[in-house]
């Protein structure tokens, strides 16, 4: 399934789930597309995330996501290259596996 982060369910499923020692994942990472950057940021923020990483799914370098249309957004929002998103997921999976041993 492809989650776009345009609804609370999407953001929860795409969060960077950290070990159980953390009560809530710190950051949500969701792909670009489907709705505005501001909608994605507001959804992540409303769910209690401290940051949002938007994974670039288009050709070219990541762009600074403009969330200025919603003054209520207070969490940092950055876009990362798709390769960076893949590396983050891989690193977290490795960390989870080593912590579960």
Number of C-alpha atoms within 10 A of each C-alpha: 3 8 17 19 29 21 15 15 13 18 26 20 14 17 20 21 19 16 15 10 7 9 8 16 18 15 23 28 28 28 22 23 17 12 12 16 25 20 18 30 30 23 23 30 22 12 15 15 20 17 19 26 24 28 21 22 17 12 8 8 12 17 12 12 16 12 19 10 11 13 8 12 18 13 16 13 24 19 22 20 19 19 11 13 20 11 12 14 14 12 12 15 15 11 13 15 11 9 10 7 5
